[in-house]
Every structure is written in structure tokens, then in C-alpha cells.
Amino acid sequence: MSSVPQNKGELVEAIRSISSKLSIDYQSIPSDLSRELGIEGNVKNTDVSVCDTLSYLIGWGKLVLKWYRLKSEGKPVNFPETGYKWNQLGELAQSFQSYYKYWDFVDLQLEFKSTTEEILVLINTLDNDTLYETFWYEQWTLGRMIQFNTSSPMKNMRTKVRRFKKVNGIN
């Protein structure tokens, strides 16, 4: 399998695989370390917590679902999100962190799992043509838009979370 999913089956496998590995990593981190800053943030020279990484992944997952819902209803979609442009993704990430700031670490993990499952359910309702043979947003297919905002950031976040675990002596 190439590193970038090329079809429905590869997309489902990429999301399932990385989300389950990431969930195992999250479960190994003690709650009392979950709000410690120490992970490179999405805004230059900022550090975020393990909880913030979950907020980020949940935020993007929920946006993917929102984009699909609005587009399916024939409503306009403000990409990436109302009030943000593509060159403001750091600020958008901070808005996710702010939204989930007071959520418990365990609740964030459950929300991540549930959001990921919702995305997988959505993918499973669609055929390969819808996902990979039709432009959905500018030059991107829906499959690529989903991957850009799920499995790709999950891989990136897993690297950061594993680095945090290593620095903090967590196996």
C-alpha cells in the first residue's frame, strides 16, 4: 500500500490502523501528564498538551463531517471553517484546543474514537467513484480531503505523542 490511500479500502485501512495505534499511545499516558505542555504546537514556537493533540484531531474530524453534511444538503461550505482561511490553520487549531479545554482526558479519547468511527461509517456509505473519481473541493477528491484531515494528521500527531512519551519515560 502506498503511503497515500488511493481508494476506499486503503483509506479505511489507513484511518483504522493509525487511529488504533494512536489510541493505544494515548491510553498509556497518565491523566496527570495529559495537560502538560511539551508537544510542538501548530503555531510557530508554541507547545501544546496531549489533550490539545486530541482536540486538534477531533476538531478536524468534526469539520470533515460538517463539510460533507453541508455539501450533501446543497448548502455553502466555508473551507476550512467559517472565520478562517487556509493560511490561518494554526489559529483554527487553537480554536479547537480552546473549545475542548475543559474536557477530561478520558472523555477526549472517547470523543476521538467516536468521531473517527463516524468518519469510517460515512466512508462506508460511499462508493469508490464518489471518494476518488470525482473532484469534491477544487482539485481534491473527497477521499483525499478526508485523508488530509484524518489519517495524515493522526500520523503526524502520533510521532509527536511518541516523542512526548519518550521524553517523559512512558513506555
MIDREN-574261 format. One line per field, with one value per residue: x, y, z of N, C-alpha, C, O, CB in turn. Coordinates in steps of 0.001 Angstrom, whole numbers. Glycine has a CB too. Example, Ala and Ser with C-alpha at 12.3 -4.5 7.8 and 13.67 -1.06 7.14 Angstrom:
npx	c(13190; 12850) .
npy	c(-5690; -2250) .
npz	c(7800; 7080) .
capx	c(12300; 13670) .
capy	c(-4500; -1060) .
capz	c(7800; 7140) .
cpx	c(13200; 12900) .
cpy	c(-3300; 30) .
cpz	c(7800; 7870) .
opx	c(14236; 13409) .
opy	c(-3319; 1138) .
opz	c(8465; 8039) .
cbpx	c(11308; 14084) .
cbpy	c(-4473; -598) .
cbpz	c(9046; 5725) .
This chain:
npx	c(846; 582; 1845; -71; -3482; -5229; -7706; -11047; -10882; -8179; -8170; -9939; -8496; -6111; -7023; -8201; -5977; -3960; -5431; -6058; -3502; -2672; -4599; -3869; -1388; -2276; -3754; -1738; -667; -428; -3181; -2499; -415; -1507; -2212; 133; 2373; 4379; 4523; 5156; 3448; 858; 1153; 3824; 6586; 5091; 3921; 1985; -427; -980; -3740; -4488; -3613; -5448; -7771; -7252; -7272; -9896; -11302; -10650; -11694; -14433; -14910; -14592; -16830; -18845; -18404; -19082; -21770; -23003; -22440; -23760; -26345; -26639; -25815; -23792; -20251; -17890; -14704; -11556; -13071; -15758; -14824; -12126; -9227; -7345; -4716; -4663; -4482; -3170; -4350; -6917; -6498; -5894; -8393; -9824; -8507; -9159; -11943; -12189; -10936; -11630; -12362; -12242; -9435; -9963; -12558; -12000; -10502; -12512; -14235; -12599; -12379; -15080; -15646; -13876; -14965; -17446; -16596; -15538; -17887; -19274; -17543; -17895; -20474; -20237; -19278; -16370; -16045; -17329; -15650; -13037; -12996; -14123; -13933; -14143; -13669; -12349; -9378; -9379; -10295; -13014; -12111; -9361; -9554; -10667; -8597; -6462; -7261; -7619; -6224; -3623; -2970; -3212; -1082; 1075; 603; 911; 3646; 4555; 3322; 4491; 7118; 6783; 6046; 8430; 10256; 9113; 9479; 7619; 6418) .
npy	c(-1184; 2185; 5186; 7101; 6794; 5310; 4458; 3541; 1272; 1356; 3841; 3469; 1482; 2885; 4886; 3330; 1834; 3764; 5268; 3388; 2667; 5128; 5548; 3569; 4594; 6994; 5899; 4928; 7051; 8744; 10363; 12604; 13727; 14589; 17224; 18573; 20827; 20321; 19309; 19982; 22692; 23750; 26332; 28446; 28220; 27414; 25357; 22478; 20415; 16864; 16485; 18663; 17757; 15776; 17345; 18760; 16711; 15766; 18108; 18539; 16176; 16487; 18731; 17661; 15968; 17897; 19448; 17551; 17015; 19591; 20096; 17942; 18646; 20649; 23106; 26076; 25783; 26957; 26751; 26559; 26674; 28609; 31940; 31459; 31212; 29270; 29892; 30263; 28123; 27475; 29165; 28161; 25603; 26334; 27252; 24874; 23690; 25480; 25143; 22523; 22694; 22247; 19653; 16351; 14102; 11366; 11561; 13037; 11142; 9259; 10799; 11243; 8621; 8123; 10135; 9382; 6890; 7744; 8974; 6774; 5288; 7036; 6950; 4280; 4348; 5369; 5073; 3976; 5573; 7994; 8747; 8823; 9371; 11699; 15216; 17023; 19170; 21961; 20984; 18546; 15241; 13777; 11642; 12252; 14697; 13795; 12117; 13985; 15277; 13451; 10636; 11561; 13866; 12355; 10524; 12319; 13466; 11220; 10754; 12998; 12588; 10188; 11025; 12762; 10864; 9409; 11358; 11749; 9329; 7244; 4102) .
npz	c(0; -874; 704; 613; 605; -2111; -2764; -1627; 144; 982; 2231; 4404; 5763; 6339; 8107; 10170; 11058; 11886; 13757; 15715; 16667; 17662; 19639; 21476; 22242; 23489; 25619; 27209; 28502; 31521; 33155; 34699; 33335; 31033; 30501; 30497; 29004; 26120; 23660; 20308; 18969; 16583; 15890; 15265; 17486; 19735; 22424; 23091; 24839; 25496; 25604; 24016; 21531; 20994; 20876; 18555; 16581; 16863; 16263; 13514; 12434; 13000; 11417; 8825; 8743; 8999; 6658; 4701; 5335; 5014; 2272; 1101; 1654; -79; 735; 1238; 1884; 4089; 3577; 5287; 7620; 8947; 9297; 9161; 7097; 4684; 5233; 7907; 9649; 11999; 13889; 13725; 14742; 17359; 18101; 18249; 20394; 22401; 22508; 23518; 25915; 28656; 28765; 30021; 29993; 29444; 28389; 26094; 24669; 24195; 22611; 20398; 19437; 18836; 16914; 14906; 14277; 13251; 10907; 9547; 9214; 7512; 5236; 4545; 3572; 1106; -2384; -4245; -6550; -5832; -3760; -4886; -7651; -8448; -8514; -5533; -3831; -5109; -6644; -5395; -4420; -2525; -984; -722; 658; 3046; 3935; 4161; 6453; 8435; 8612; 7855; 9631; 11986; 11823; 11913; 14444; 16034; 15920; 17333; 19840; 20616; 20893; 23063; 25006; 25191; 26126; 28614; 29816; 29414; 28665) .
capx	c(0; 1349; 1609; -1300; -4562; -5655; -9084; -11863; -10337; -6924; -8499; -10485; -7392; -5184; -7639; -8322; -4650; -3291; -6230; -5946; -2153; -2677; -5413; -3035; -429; -2975; -4140; -558; -236; -1188; -4022; -1856; 515; -2240; -2312; 1492; 2839; 5611; 4395; 5234; 2117; 650; 1569; 5274; 7091; 4135; 3851; 637; -513; -1553; -5173; -4606; -3466; -6748; -8686; -6909; -7753; -11358; -11746; -10585; -12651; -15780; -15021; -14823; -18237; -19651; -18283; -19848; -23199; -23451; -22375; -24828; -27614; -26603; -25534; -22401; -19274; -16760; -13480; -11686; -14130; -16233; -13947; -10723; -8756; -6374; -3438; -4885; -4740; -2677; -5397; -8030; -6080; -6045; -9827; -10217; -7950; -9951; -13264; -12114; -10001; -12035; -12765; -11412; -8580; -10675; -13663; -11401; -10180; -13786; -14718; -11721; -12797; -16419; -15541; -13212; -15969; -18424; -15956; -15474; -19263; -19529; -16776; -18509; -21734; -19899; -18544; -15032; -16156; -17641; -14494; -11756; -13050; -14823; -13424; -15120; -13352; -11313; -8784; -9264; -11415; -13480; -11190; -8139; -9907; -10813; -7251; -5689; -7750; -7762; -5052; -2363; -2642; -3062; 310; 1906; 384; 1453; 5083; 4728; 2892; 5516; 8272; 6396; 6116; 9831; 10818; 8529; 9764; 6411; 6579) .
capy	c(0; 3434; 5936; 7881; 5920; 5545; 4006; 3429; 257; 1859; 4951; 2872; 811; 3906; 5531; 2324; 1457; 4825; 5693; 2402; 2812; 6385; 5324; 2804; 5565; 7876; 5144; 4662; 8303; 9019; 11565; 13771; 14325; 14886; 18676; 19136; 21309; 19619; 18825; 21109; 23117; 24084; 27721; 28523; 28485; 27106; 23983; 22069; 19221; 15660; 16779; 19555; 16989; 15133; 18403; 19045; 15616; 15777; 19297; 18295; 15126; 17076; 19595; 16791; 15552; 19100; 19769; 16576; 17235; 20825; 19923; 16990; 19371; 21714; 24381; 26512; 25378; 27866; 25991; 25336; 26864; 29995; 32823; 31068; 30928; 28169; 30330; 30502; 26813; 27496; 29788; 27212; 24564; 26904; 27326; 23519; 23495; 26311; 24529; 21294; 23000; 21731; 18253; 15359; 13330; 10142; 11980; 13405; 9897; 8680; 11648; 10947; 7309; 8244; 10949; 8521; 5893; 8438; 9171; 5453; 4967; 7852; 6387; 3013; 4577; 5935; 4165; 4417; 6681; 9211; 9100; 9004; 9616; 12966; 16339; 17351; 20542; 22414; 19855; 17405; 14312; 13642; 10716; 12988; 15680; 13046; 11678; 15172; 15781; 12355; 9773; 12317; 14495; 11331; 10046; 13408; 13592; 10044; 10998; 13979; 11968; 9206; 11807; 13199; 9694; 9076; 12400; 11583; 7981; 6409; 3003) .
capz	c(0; -889; 1936; 411; 139; -3493; -2944; -419; 1048; 1554; 3117; 5625; 6451; 6849; 9276; 11235; 11537; 12636; 14912; 16799; 17248; 18409; 20840; 22409; 22788; 24421; 26809; 28028; 29139; 32749; 33098; 35306; 32364; 29795; 30287; 30497; 27703; 25774; 22282; 19371; 18541; 15171; 15712; 15474; 18843; 20808; 22903; 23460; 25681; 24898; 25411; 22862; 20286; 20791; 20448; 17167; 15727; 16935; 15535; 12069; 12105; 13016; 10234; 7663; 8802; 8746; 5233; 3928; 5614; 4361; 821; 745; 1756; -1075; 1398; 1042; 2892; 4243; 3830; 6080; 8607; 8989; 10050; 8974; 5741; 4679; 5798; 9341; 10251; 13381; 14693; 13750; 15705; 18701; 18413; 18676; 21743; 23296; 22632; 24322; 27006; 29973; 28666; 30693; 29083; 29034; 27518; 24804; 23968; 23735; 21519; 19256; 18930; 18269; 15696; 13910; 13861; 12394; 9600; 8903; 8803; 6321; 4108; 4158; 2846; -207; -3254; -4620; -7509; -5074; -2938; -5566; -9095; -8696; -7733; -4498; -3427; -6039; -7379; -4486; -4265; -1152; -315; -356; 1697; 4298; 4330; 4592; 7728; 9405; 8767; 7785; 10914; 13025; 11721; 12396; 15881; 16712; 16054; 18413; 21097; 20982; 21363; 24404; 25869; 25374; 26992; 29940; 30300; 29367; 27685) .
cpx	c(892; 1024; 346; -2381; -5033; -7090; -9766; -11260; -9063; -7184; -9016; -9353; -6424; -5742; -7729; -6972; -4028; -4105; -6129; -4558; -2092; -3475; -4632; -1995; -1101; -3301; -2954; -80; -1081; -1958; -3317; -798; -210; -2373; -941; 1836; 4146; 5566; 4380; 3840; 2052; 941; 3041; 5609; 6045; 4247; 2416; 711; -1037; -3047; -5386; -4457; -4771; -7773; -8500; -7496; -9279; -11900; -11742; -11566; -14070; -15976; -15297; -16295; -19170; -19609; -19175; -21346; -23709; -23497; -23495; -26193; -27678; -26344; -24078; -21516; -18177; -15529; -12386; -12783; -14524; -15308; -12462; -10431; -7705; -5019; -3553; -5125; -4225; -3725; -6614; -7726; -6272; -7524; -10347; -9756; -8757; -11322; -13245; -11264; -10354; -12522; -11757; -10646; -9292; -11829; -13150; -11052; -11447; -14340; -13901; -12156; -14155; -16418; -14918; -14185; -17013; -17872; -15887; -16861; -19611; -18833; -17451; -19850; -21479; -19174; -17213; -15074; -16395; -16415; -13268; -11805; -13693; -14167; -14519; -14926; -12141; -10720; -8705; -10521; -11827; -12547; -9916; -8427; -10065; -9429; -6407; -6032; -8012; -6454; -3725; -2038; -2510; -1630; 1262; 1804; 970; 2957; 5343; 4388; 3933; 6787; 8013; 6521; 7570; 10492; 10356; 8685; 8548; 6611; 5291) .
cpy	c(1248; 4201; 6793; 6939; 6317; 5117; 3852; 2459; 726; 3003; 4421; 2233; 1822; 4538; 4550; 2045; 2544; 5250; 4681; 2461; 4051; 6236; 4558; 3721; 6466; 7151; 4893; 5904; 8551; 10339; 12796; 14409; 14852; 16377; 19378; 19620; 20590; 19018; 20052; 21423; 23429; 25544; 27775; 28924; 28306; 25633; 23708; 20808; 18031; 15876; 17682; 18798; 16264; 16149; 18708; 17981; 15547; 16946; 19088; 17220; 15662; 18021; 18775; 16384; 16726; 19468; 18852; 16818; 18469; 20656; 18993; 17649; 20531; 23089; 24768; 26054; 26428; 27041; 26917; 25436; 28340; 30834; 32523; 30841; 29828; 28584; 30647; 29191; 26723; 28067; 28867; 26094; 25080; 27035; 25951; 23293; 24276; 25674; 23342; 21451; 22326; 20279; 17373; 14534; 12076; 10487; 12385; 12150; 9238; 9468; 11424; 9631; 7414; 9061; 10132; 7476; 6518; 8630; 7844; 5012; 5743; 7248; 5109; 3166; 5047; 4911; 4792; 5590; 8007; 9694; 9503; 9353; 10948; 14068; 16775; 18779; 20982; 21198; 18579; 16535; 14282; 12718; 11406; 14016; 14979; 12659; 12846; 15568; 14690; 11581; 10536; 13046; 13482; 10790; 11078; 13529; 12406; 10205; 11939; 13377; 10948; 9889; 12282; 12038; 9360; 10054; 12210; 10161; 7070; 5343; 2750) .
cpz	c(0; 387; 1830; -126; -1260; -3752; -1586; 592; 1738; 2529; 4457; 6430; 7061; 8125; 10442; 11886; 12405; 13851; 16048; 17449; 18131; 19706; 21899; 23052; 23826; 25731; 27739; 28792; 30386; 32631; 33650; 34401; 31122; 29495; 30349; 29092; 27385; 24386; 21383; 18830; 17058; 14867; 16100; 16916; 19949; 21175; 23313; 24321; 24878; 24640; 24200; 21543; 19970; 20291; 18972; 16233; 15717; 16103; 14035; 11638; 12026; 11829; 8984; 7607; 8487; 7258; 4408; 4098; 4873; 2844; 336; 777; 755; -488; 1159; 2202; 2915; 4588; 4306; 7141; 8591; 9865; 9897; 7498; 5827; 5250; 7295; 10099; 11688; 14323; 14799; 14758; 17137; 19088; 18855; 20123; 22772; 23555; 23600; 25582; 28333; 29924; 29392; 29642; 28567; 28086; 26132; 24000; 23413; 22553; 20243; 18607; 18232; 16969; 14571; 13387; 12936; 10984; 8844; 8426; 7533; 5103; 3606; 3452; 1416; -1063; -3658; -5606; -6789; -4302; -3754; -7045; -9463; -7879; -6780; -3989; -4247; -6757; -6545; -4503; -2790; -365; 149; 737; 3056; 4816; 4849; 6028; 8764; 9513; 8704; 9092; 12059; 13020; 12300; 13921; 16625; 16915; 17231; 19777; 21556; 21486; 22798; 25401; 26197; 26349; 28443; 30490; 30360; 28300; 26939) .
opx	c(1838; 44; -238; -2214; -5212; -7636; -9141; -11141; -8890; -6495; -8580; -9266; -5964; -5019; -7378; -6850; -3613; -3522; -6115; -4450; -1522; -3066; -4724; -1748; -562; -3147; -3145; 814; -2309; -1449; -3505; -338; 403; -2621; -856; 1617; 4928; 6479; 3686; 3147; 3064; 971; 3451; 5004; 6111; 4614; 1720; 1777; -1475; -3559; -6340; -5095; -5154; -8554; -9468; -8131; -9883; -12846; -12714; -12201; -14819; -17078; -16143; -16925; -20169; -20644; -19921; -22097; -24727; -24480; -24099; -27094; -28643; -26613; -23231; -21965; -17599; -15326; -12280; -13365; -13714; -15040; -11626; -11273; -7232; -4252; -2641; -5880; -4777; -3964; -7262; -8597; -6749; -7867; -11209; -10503; -9007; -11802; -14164; -10916; -9461; -13028; -10555; -11147; -9224; -12051; -13795; -11280; -11448; -14857; -14450; -12283; -14346; -17121; -15372; -14224; -17421; -18588; -16146; -16990; -20172; -19457; -17562; -20321; -22406; -18534; -16971; -14247; -15753; -16168; -12538; -10761; -13798; -13878; -15682; -15894; -11047; -11452; -8035; -11645; -11072; -12234; -9446; -7618; -9648; -9124; -5718; -5195; -8555; -5656; -2791; -941; -1768; -1029; 2150; 2818; 1477; 3486; 6248; 5088; 4226; 7450; 8903; 7038; 7900; 11195; 11108; 8089; 8447; 6938; 5238) .
opy	c(1345; 3899; 7168; 6352; 7498; 5374; 4013; 2789; 519; 3123; 4872; 2425; 1632; 4704; 4892; 2025; 2277; 5567; 5064; 2318; 4018; 6744; 4868; 3641; 6677; 7713; 4670; 5810; 8567; 11313; 13902; 15517; 15486; 16754; 20604; 18910; 20288; 18295; 21032; 20550; 23381; 25942; 27226; 29834; 28974; 24788; 24589; 20220; 18175; 15498; 17500; 19149; 16153; 15852; 18890; 18303; 15296; 16780; 19419; 17341; 15336; 18111; 19148; 16447; 16559; 19764; 19301; 16824; 18405; 21030; 19231; 17270; 21296; 24110; 23910; 25951; 26752; 26673; 28017; 24423; 29206; 30492; 33246; 30344; 29495; 27733; 31233; 29158; 25982; 27534; 28806; 25693; 24355; 26940; 25866; 22781; 23794; 25668; 23172; 20467; 21883; 19749; 17639; 14301; 11770; 9788; 12107; 12101; 8724; 8882; 11416; 9540; 6850; 8707; 10182; 7207; 5901; 8469; 7796; 4427; 5184; 7057; 4885; 2230; 5114; 3995; 5979; 6498; 9013; 10895; 10416; 9610; 11290; 13885; 16886; 19501; 20441; 20454; 17626; 17030; 14713; 12992; 11182; 14185; 15509; 12851; 12713; 16128; 14958; 11842; 10192; 12873; 13730; 10616; 10745; 13677; 12566; 9835; 11701; 13628; 10853; 9390; 12218; 12213; 9063; 9646; 12475; 9825; 6222; 5658; 1868) .
opz	c(782; 1069; 2847; -1194; -1557; -4826; -538; 1772; 2939; 3542; 5517; 7643; 8188; 9107; 11571; 13110; 13533; 14889; 17218; 18667; 19222; 20751; 23086; 24255; 24912; 26815; 28935; 29633; 30314; 32076; 33143; 34676; 30264; 28349; 30266; 28111; 28286; 23987; 21656; 18307; 16358; 13702; 17123; 17484; 20981; 20358; 23817; 24499; 23737; 23587; 23444; 20551; 18805; 19387; 18234; 15229; 14674; 15333; 13355; 10591; 11105; 11288; 8170; 6551; 7787; 6662; 3538; 3122; 4183; 2205; -710; 28; 739; -1122; 911; 3344; 1878; 5745; 3764; 7528; 8260; 11017; 10439; 6750; 6913; 5702; 7879; 11071; 12501; 15406; 15844; 15530; 18011; 20266; 19730; 20957; 23877; 24688; 24401; 26234; 29056; 30913; 29366; 28542; 27376; 27098; 25120; 22791; 22294; 21602; 19141; 17386; 17154; 16023; 13428; 12186; 11952; 9996; 7641; 7351; 6592; 4059; 2401; 2805; 609; -546; -3438; -5523; -7091; -4201; -3367; -7645; -10641; -6696; -7166; -3749; -4096; -7409; -6942; -4589; -1918; 794; 1264; 1649; 4085; 5994; 5860; 6737; 9836; 10414; 9428; 9623; 13009; 14080; 13086; 14602; 17735; 17964; 18031; 20758; 22748; 22396; 23647; 26504; 27345; 27273; 29381; 31513; 31247; 27156; 26082) .
cbpx	c(-963; 1026; 2821; -1059; -5742; -4740; -9124; -13270; -10060; -5975; -9548; -11583; -6644; -4928; -9045; -8911; -3739; -3038; -7700; -6222; -1075; -3264; -6696; -2338; 178; -4263; -4765; 565; -352; -240; -5308; -1220; 1571; -3608; -3249; 2538; 3031; 5889; 3091; 6215; 1685; -767; 690; 5901; 7632; 2675; 4839; -235; -1421; -1327; -5767; -3558; -2292; -7242; -8472; -5380; -7174; -11840; -10872; -9173; -12578; -16023; -13741; -13912; -18568; -19142; -16816; -19485; -23439; -22526; -20995; -24816; -27807; -27884; -25834; -22332; -18689; -17039; -13028; -10366; -13668; -17692; -14304; -10395; -8174; -6191; -2927; -6083; -4100; -1382; -5804; -8284; -4582; -5358; -10630; -9602; -6466; -10118; -13763; -11554; -9942; -13130; -12897; -12286; -7278; -11214; -14434; -10132; -9445; -14819; -14660; -10224; -12865; -17358; -14705; -11966; -16663; -18804; -14531; -14890; -20281; -19052; -15300; -18689; -22596; -19032; -19378; -14252; -17295; -18815; -14140; -10985; -13801; -16339; -12969; -15014; -13067; -10198; -7393; -8990; -11032; -14927; -10836; -7539; -11225; -11701; -6541; -5959; -9001; -8918; -5066; -2428; -3704; -4082; 686; 1500; -1105; 1149; 5665; 3851; 1504; 5846; 8543; 4947; 5424; 10563; 10410; 7068; 10374; 5128; 7032) .
cbpy	c(-2; 4297; 6819; 9091; 5962; 4819; 2670; 2985; -1024; 2325; 5878; 1816; -112; 5000; 6070; 1020; 1154; 6027; 5885; 976; 2899; 7522; 4561; 1621; 6423; 8413; 3817; 4136; 9506; 9065; 11336; 13375; 13297; 14282; 19288; 18083; 22878; 18540; 17942; 20794; 24324; 23760; 28728; 29529; 29885; 27454; 23734; 21827; 19483; 14424; 17444; 20660; 15970; 14476; 19672; 19120; 14275; 15882; 20475; 17895; 14011; 17834; 20419; 15529; 14970; 20289; 19649; 15141; 17392; 21996; 19362; 15789; 19901; 21738; 24294; 28047; 23950; 28945; 25237; 25013; 26410; 30064; 32756; 29795; 32216; 27646; 31559; 31450; 25721; 28314; 31145; 26620; 24151; 28280; 27837; 22426; 23930; 27722; 24076; 20166; 24486; 22608; 17821; 14432; 12934; 9377; 13151; 14274; 8924; 8654; 13131; 10870; 6275; 8887; 12228; 7831; 5277; 9808; 9772; 4403; 5299; 9307; 6091; 2161; 5611; 7196; 3812; 3255; 6413; 8960; 7946; 7794; 8506; 12850; 17522; 16358; 20647; 23218; 20227; 17892; 12874; 13103; 9570; 13689; 16432; 11775; 11010; 16364; 16557; 11402; 8707; 13326; 15521; 10174; 9744; 14729; 13718; 8758; 11594; 15213; 11289; 8309; 13031; 13753; 8491; 9082; 13803; 11950; 8061; 7268; 1710) .
cbpz	c(1231; -2167; 2259; -579; 1119; -4440; -3725; -780; 286; 439; 2460; 5286; 5482; 5776; 8925; 10678; 10362; 11737; 14508; 16262; 16131; 17548; 20485; 21683; 21654; 23779; 26404; 27153; 28148; 33971; 33863; 36621; 31946; 29868; 31332; 30986; 27698; 26777; 22082; 18203; 19326; 14767; 16578; 14488; 18907; 20378; 24091; 22196; 26897; 25818; 26674; 22944; 20395; 22101; 21282; 16999; 16202; 18418; 15881; 11660; 13128; 14342; 10046; 7726; 10195; 9608; 4768; 4355; 7137; 4732; 408; 1694; 3186; -1825; 2922; 900; 2595; 5339; 2572; 6746; 10042; 9518; 11478; 9785; 5051; 3264; 5044; 9543; 9410; 13479; 14089; 12325; 15468; 18776; 17180; 17722; 21792; 22707; 21258; 23482; 27212; 30551; 27187; 31598; 29789; 30278; 28159; 25019; 24913; 24884; 21929; 19706; 20083; 19287; 15959; 14519; 15098; 13002; 9770; 9880; 9943; 6546; 4530; 5366; 3587; -48; -4503; -5226; -8512; -4103; -2049; -5419; -9765; -8345; -8650; -3335; -1867; -5289; -7856; -3066; -4770; -1122; -1244; -1594; 1318; 4092; 3143; 3646; 7505; 8997; 7701; 6646; 11265; 12811; 10248; 11721; 16187; 15906; 14742; 18156; 20932; 19780; 20417; 24396; 25204; 24024; 26481; 29896; 31648; 29069; 28380) .
